[in-house]
């Protein structure tokens, strides 16, 4: 923590957060509320079931599969097999953007496909209706691929979406049809859906086109979903550096890219949580190493470019990357110099998803702001503590429900992109391959780390710390703002973005400056200010009743 600032005692806060819970709940939640120590990172309870009755930020498996991983690919028809609500509420809400190369190129992102299951289908089965829907989508659009996503009732009534997909694939001939058993209830959060999606994309898409794209430095960008145009900025930087993007998983991507991804020479991973499975599987089957990078934050972007150049080991690329950084960074620094006097010393809290609660801390650091508390909704222990804890993680029943693909080296296409010796040499130079150090090593000592924070706990934290900004999503936004604290949406970016790369960093600094220095927050009376200055005002009365 900054020497000149005092923060509340984190142990006392932890007590306070769980004090009102029944003993069993308090015991469980305490294991997910951790006082950080970056030197000897403590264990965090993560990826476990949410306590029933607690208001969680989490989503469902279907959201993770259909919305997160498959959603951003523009020329695939994604059919939601289920009641209309699941489809309607997953329609265009994530702000994942796409840019077809020509007007003639297929783009189905703006459409919403659903089998619109009715009571009759629930009682007598929905496979027939599903096949009709696939045929209808094919007749209308002639897409390269059609994917089917199972919602909760599909699993409950036992519709076999995979059999329906196989039958229709055979019938249609030139359309790749496949299904996902991503019923909302699978696993403990959307994280299960990511894993299911990775398996399906790997099984049914990657490896279908062996054409070798031109370019000396060819990589895939994994776990970047082009929210608010993030991928566009990274593409701009890659292009400037002479780096060829073979495929993106899956922001601004096409079916063709994904089918060709195995021909790249490196996988770089932005969002470790949602896509690390793909990196691992592609390494085993094709011999492509993966590397964690981060294009959120100007310094992190520069570092990531240098790491990519180091991996390829080409002097020309190294020089080009330095040239690009030297051109981009001063423009960013000029904006930091302007804004930082207004943001320096302010505090932030980040409770979002499975990777951004970590990545966005870099942007706040660049503004001189301190992250006092952070946590993921659905990440696993490795995203907090680093991948070295992986061998020690016990697999529980919820995780066992998700298929682990048995992957082997492809007899023809397996070709290690780097020899063992080359990889060892890179590691000796300090280049971390196949690693991720997680959030906690970067966070300050005594900051609070809370996994799957409940609504009650987040209100309490705000009351106690009174942060200058709280980062979460739309479900939290207005509740928090009514407490007089601005909330930046880190899922959808409100209406902003891109926030990646160099231009994105500038956008973020300006948006944060506008939010934390807006005098409007002083006009709002927070609940703790209206109840005689005591903490036991409106909030506690509400919870005592619950
Ligand atoms: Fe990865 Fe994401 Fe995230 Fe995520 Fe998400 Fe998202 Fe997110 Mo919302 S894939 S884990 S499931 S970076 S939709 S683009 S913002 S919760 S932190």
Boltz pocket constraint, residues with backbone or C-beta under 6 A from the ligand:
constraints:
  - pocket:
      binder: B
      contacts: [[A, 64], [A, 68], [A, 94], [A, 190], [A, 223], [A, 225], [A, 227], [A, 271], [A, 272], [A, 273], [A, 274], [A, 352], [A, 353], [A, 354], [A, 355], [A, 356], [A, 357], [A, 490], [A, 491], [A, 492]]
      max_distance: 6.0
